Amino acid sequence: MRRLRRRDVCATCEAATTAEHRTQTTTAVREAAAAILRIAGAIARAGHGTPAILDALTAVLARTQLSAMVDHLTDGSWHMPGHQPLPDARAHDLALRDRIARDRELLQ
């Protein structure tokens, strides 16, 4: 089973910078920061080699972020800035979307 990656939550911040509406960017950054801090706390509390257990609020925050990312990458309203120069940028965005959707399933 794959583990939820903080990197995927961070990616929502990066993609949100491409949103047309600044409120989407602000919300994504604030919620991602909260989720990342809570995930980091869970990792810090876990012993070496022990899986980190997320509490319900952390899971909800992370799931909300990942859901927004999946939705916006799907409809093309957000994209990953690092993918823009690639000839198949949309394919890379959709591949990232698929990976994030799998991570989101870990939080169901």
C-alpha positions as CSV (number, residue, x, y, z in Angstrom):
1,M,0.0,0.0,0.0
2,R,1.3,3.4,-0.9
3,R,1.7,6.0,1.8
4,L,0.2,9.5,1.6
5,R,2.9,11.9,0.5
6,R,3.2,15.4,2.0
7,R,4.5,16.3,-1.5
8,D,1.0,15.7,-3.0
9,V,-0.6,18.1,-0.4
10,C,2.2,20.6,-1.2
11,A,1.4,20.3,-5.0
12,T,-2.1,21.7,-4.4
13,C,-0.4,25.0,-3.3
14,E,1.7,25.0,-6.5
15,A,-1.2,24.3,-8.8
16,A,-3.5,26.7,-7.0
17,T,-1.2,29.5,-8.0
18,T,-2.6,29.0,-11.6
19,A,-6.2,29.5,-10.4
20,E,-8.1,32.4,-12.0
21,H,-9.5,33.4,-8.6
22,R,-7.1,34.4,-5.8
23,T,-9.5,33.1,-3.2
24,Q,-8.8,29.6,-4.4
25,T,-5.1,30.1,-4.1
26,T,-5.4,31.6,-0.6
27,T,-7.7,28.8,0.6
28,A,-5.5,26.1,-0.9
29,V,-2.3,27.5,0.7
30,R,-3.9,27.9,4.1
31,E,-5.5,24.4,4.1
32,A,-2.4,22.7,2.8
33,A,-0.3,24.4,5.4
34,A,-2.6,23.2,8.2
35,A,-2.7,19.6,6.7
36,I,1.1,19.5,6.3
37,L,1.8,20.7,9.9
38,R,-0.6,18.1,11.2
39,I,0.9,15.3,9.0
40,A,4.4,16.3,10.2
41,G,3.1,16.1,13.8
42,A,1.8,12.6,13.2
43,I,5.1,11.6,11.7
44,A,7.0,13.1,14.7
45,R,4.8,11.2,17.2
46,A,5.4,7.9,15.3
47,G,8.4,5.8,16.3
48,H,11.2,5.0,13.9
49,G,9.8,2.6,11.3
50,T,6.3,2.9,12.6
51,P,3.5,4.2,10.4
52,A,2.2,7.6,11.3
53,I,-1.5,7.6,12.3
54,L,-3.5,10.6,11.2
55,D,-6.3,11.9,13.3
56,A,-9.7,12.5,11.8
57,L,-9.2,16.3,11.4
58,T,-5.9,15.8,9.6
59,A,-7.4,13.2,7.3
60,V,-10.3,15.6,6.5
61,L,-7.9,18.5,5.7
62,A,-5.7,16.4,3.5
63,R,-8.6,14.8,1.7
64,T,-10.1,18.2,1.0
65,Q,-6.9,19.4,-0.5
66,L,-6.4,16.3,-2.6
67,S,-10.1,16.4,-3.8
68,A,-9.7,20.1,-4.9
69,M,-6.5,19.2,-6.7
70,V,-8.1,16.2,-8.5
71,D,-11.2,18.3,-9.5
72,H,-9.2,21.2,-10.8
73,L,-6.6,19.2,-12.7
74,T,-9.5,17.2,-14.2
75,D,-11.3,20.2,-15.6
76,G,-8.1,22.0,-16.5
77,S,-8.8,25.0,-14.3
78,W,-5.5,24.4,-12.5
79,H,-2.3,23.0,-13.9
80,M,1.2,22.4,-12.6
81,P,3.5,25.3,-13.4
82,G,6.5,22.9,-13.8
83,H,4.6,21.0,-16.5
84,Q,3.9,24.0,-18.7
85,P,7.1,23.8,-20.8
86,L,6.6,20.1,-21.6
87,P,5.1,19.2,-24.9
88,D,2.6,16.9,-23.2
89,A,1.8,19.1,-20.2
90,R,-1.8,18.0,-20.0
91,A,-0.8,14.4,-19.9
92,H,1.6,15.1,-17.0
93,D,-1.2,17.0,-15.2
94,L,-3.5,14.1,-15.6
95,A,-0.9,11.6,-14.5
96,L,-0.3,13.6,-11.3
97,R,-4.1,13.8,-10.9
98,D,-4.3,10.0,-11.0
99,R,-1.5,9.6,-8.4
100,I,-3.2,12.1,-6.1
101,A,-6.6,10.4,-6.5
102,R,-4.9,7.2,-5.3
103,D,-3.5,9.0,-2.3
104,R,-6.9,10.5,-1.6
105,E,-8.3,6.9,-1.4
106,L,-6.0,6.2,1.5
107,L,-7.9,8.8,3.5
108,Q,-11.4,7.4,2.8
